[in-house]
Amino acid sequence: MLCVRQALRHLITDTAHRAGLPVTCISLKSALAAVRRTVGTDFPPREAAANR
């Protein structure tokens, strides 16, 4: 889980810099919720492949 958190933090930082926003404007909690909504039921991939 620590790897996911660190990867998400890097994504937030890169996105904020590209948008010209301070990094503190983007919440880790909100970003994690967005990732969970986006990934949905296809994660982890092994379980999704076994259901097909």
ROSELO-31423 format. One record per atom (N, C-alpha, C): x, y, z; chain; residue in one letter; atom name. Coordinates in nm, 2 decimals, padded with zeros to 4 digits. Layout:
% residues N
- X Y Z A A CA .
...
//
This chain:
% residues 52
- 00.08 -00.12 00.00 A M N .
- 00.00 00.00 00.00 A M CA .
- 00.09 00.13 00.00 A M C .
- 00.20 00.12 00.06 A L N .
- 00.29 00.23 00.06 A L CA .
- 00.34 00.27 -00.08 A L C .
- 00.36 00.17 -00.16 A C N .
- 00.40 00.20 -00.30 A C CA .
- 00.29 00.27 -00.38 A C C .
- 00.16 00.23 -00.35 A V N .
- 00.05 00.30 -00.42 A V CA .
- 00.04 00.44 -00.37 A V C .
- 00.06 00.46 -00.24 A R N .
- 00.05 00.60 -00.18 A R CA .
- 00.16 00.69 -00.24 A R C .
- 00.28 00.63 -00.25 A Q N .
- 00.39 00.71 -00.31 A Q CA .
- 00.37 00.74 -00.46 A Q C .
- 00.32 00.65 -00.53 A A N .
- 00.29 00.67 -00.67 A A CA .
- 00.19 00.77 -00.69 A A C .
- 00.08 00.77 -00.61 A L N .
- -00.03 00.86 -00.62 A L CA .
- 00.03 01.00 -00.58 A L C .
- 00.11 01.01 -00.48 A R N .
- 00.17 01.14 -00.44 A R CA .
- 00.25 01.20 -00.56 A R C .
- 00.33 01.12 -00.63 A H N .
- 00.40 01.17 -00.74 A H CA .
- 00.31 01.21 -00.85 A H C .
- 00.20 01.14 -00.88 A L N .
- 00.10 01.18 -00.98 A L CA .
- 00.04 01.31 -00.94 A L C .
- 00.00 01.33 -00.81 A I N .
- -00.06 01.46 -00.77 A I CA .
- 00.04 01.57 -00.79 A I C .
- 00.17 01.55 -00.75 A T N .
- 00.27 01.66 -00.76 A T CA .
- 00.29 01.70 -00.91 A T C .
- 00.30 01.60 -01.00 A D N .
- 00.32 01.63 -01.14 A D CA .
- 00.20 01.70 -01.20 A D C .
- 00.08 01.65 -01.16 A T N .
- -00.04 01.71 -01.21 A T CA .
- -00.06 01.86 -01.16 A T C .
- -00.03 01.88 -01.04 A A N .
- -00.04 02.02 -00.98 A A CA .
- 00.06 02.11 -01.05 A A C .
- 00.18 02.06 -01.07 A H N .
- 00.28 02.15 -01.14 A H CA .
- 00.24 02.18 -01.28 A H C .
- 00.19 02.08 -01.35 A R N .
- 00.15 02.11 -01.49 A R CA .
- 00.03 02.20 -01.50 A R C .
- -00.06 02.20 -01.40 A A N .
- -00.18 02.28 -01.40 A A CA .
- -00.15 02.42 -01.34 A A C .
- -00.02 02.44 -01.28 A G N .
- 00.01 02.56 -01.22 A G CA .
- -00.05 02.58 -01.09 A G C .
- -00.09 02.48 -01.02 A L N .
- -00.15 02.48 -00.89 A L CA .
- -00.05 02.44 -00.78 A L C .
- -00.07 02.50 -00.66 A P N .
- 00.01 02.45 -00.55 A P CA .
- -00.03 02.30 -00.51 A P C .
- 00.07 02.22 -00.48 A V N .
- 00.04 02.08 -00.45 A V CA .
- -00.05 02.07 -00.34 A V C .
- -00.06 02.16 -00.25 A T N .
- -00.14 02.15 -00.13 A T CA .
- -00.29 02.17 -00.16 A T C .
- -00.32 02.21 -00.29 A C N .
- -00.46 02.22 -00.33 A C CA .
- -00.53 02.09 -00.36 A C C .
- -00.44 01.98 -00.38 A I N .
- -00.50 01.85 -00.42 A I CA .
- -00.48 01.76 -00.30 A I C .
- -00.59 01.71 -00.25 A S N .
- -00.60 01.62 -00.14 A S CA .
- -00.57 01.48 -00.18 A S C .
- -00.48 01.41 -00.10 A L N .
- -00.45 01.27 -00.12 A L CA .
- -00.58 01.19 -00.10 A L C .
- -00.66 01.22 -00.01 A K N .
- -00.78 01.14 00.02 A K CA .
- -00.88 01.15 -00.10 A K C .
- -00.89 01.27 -00.16 A S N .
- -00.98 01.29 -00.28 A S CA .
- -00.92 01.21 -00.40 A S C .
- -00.79 01.22 -00.41 A A N .
- -00.72 01.16 -00.53 A A CA .
- -00.73 01.01 -00.52 A A C .
- -00.72 00.95 -00.40 A L N .
- -00.73 00.81 -00.37 A L CA .
- -00.88 00.76 -00.40 A L C .
- -00.97 00.84 -00.36 A A N .
- -01.11 00.81 -00.39 A A CA .
- -01.14 00.81 -00.55 A A C .
- -01.08 00.91 -00.62 A A N .
- -01.09 00.91 -00.76 A A CA .
- -01.03 00.79 -00.83 A A C .
- -00.92 00.74 -00.78 A V N .
- -00.85 00.62 -00.83 A V CA .
- -00.94 00.50 -00.81 A V C .
- -00.99 00.49 -00.69 A R N .
- -01.08 00.38 -00.66 A R CA .
- -01.20 00.38 -00.75 A R C .
- -01.26 00.49 -00.78 A R N .
- -01.38 00.50 -00.87 A R CA .
- -01.34 00.46 -01.01 A R C .
- -01.22 00.50 -01.05 A T N .
- -01.17 00.48 -01.19 A T CA .
- -01.14 00.33 -01.21 A T C .
- -01.06 00.27 -01.11 A V N .
- -01.02 00.14 -01.13 A V CA .
- -01.14 00.04 -01.12 A V C .
- -01.23 00.07 -01.02 A G N .
- -01.35 -00.01 -01.01 A G CA .
- -01.32 -00.16 -00.98 A G C .
- -01.40 -00.24 -01.04 A T N .
- -01.39 -00.38 -01.01 A T CA .
- -01.29 -00.46 -01.09 A T C .
- -01.21 -00.39 -01.17 A D N .
- -01.11 -00.46 -01.25 A D CA .
- -00.98 -00.47 -01.18 A D C .
- -00.98 -00.45 -01.05 A F N .
- -00.85 -00.46 -00.98 A F CA .
- -00.87 -00.55 -00.86 A F C .
- -00.79 -00.64 -00.83 A P N .
- -00.67 -00.67 -00.90 A P CA .
- -00.70 -00.75 -01.02 A P C .
- -00.61 -00.74 -01.12 A P N .
- -00.63 -00.80 -01.26 A P CA .
- -00.65 -00.95 -01.25 A P C .
- -00.57 -01.02 -01.16 A R N .
- -00.58 -01.17 -01.16 A R CA .
- -00.72 -01.21 -01.13 A R C .
- -00.79 -01.15 -01.03 A E N .
- -00.93 -01.18 -01.00 A E CA .
- -01.02 -01.16 -01.12 A E C .
- -01.00 -01.05 -01.19 A A N .
- -01.09 -01.01 -01.30 A A CA .
- -01.07 -01.11 -01.41 A A C .
- -00.95 -01.16 -01.44 A A N .
- -00.92 -01.26 -01.54 A A CA .
- -00.98 -01.39 -01.50 A A C .
- -00.98 -01.43 -01.38 A A N .
- -01.04 -01.55 -01.33 A A CA .
- -01.19 -01.56 -01.35 A A C .
- -01.25 -01.44 -01.35 A N N .
- -01.40 -01.44 -01.36 A N CA .
- -01.45 -01.44 -01.50 A N C .
- -01.36 -01.44 -01.60 A R N .
- -01.40 -01.44 -01.74 A R CA .
- -01.41 -01.58 -01.79 A R C .
//
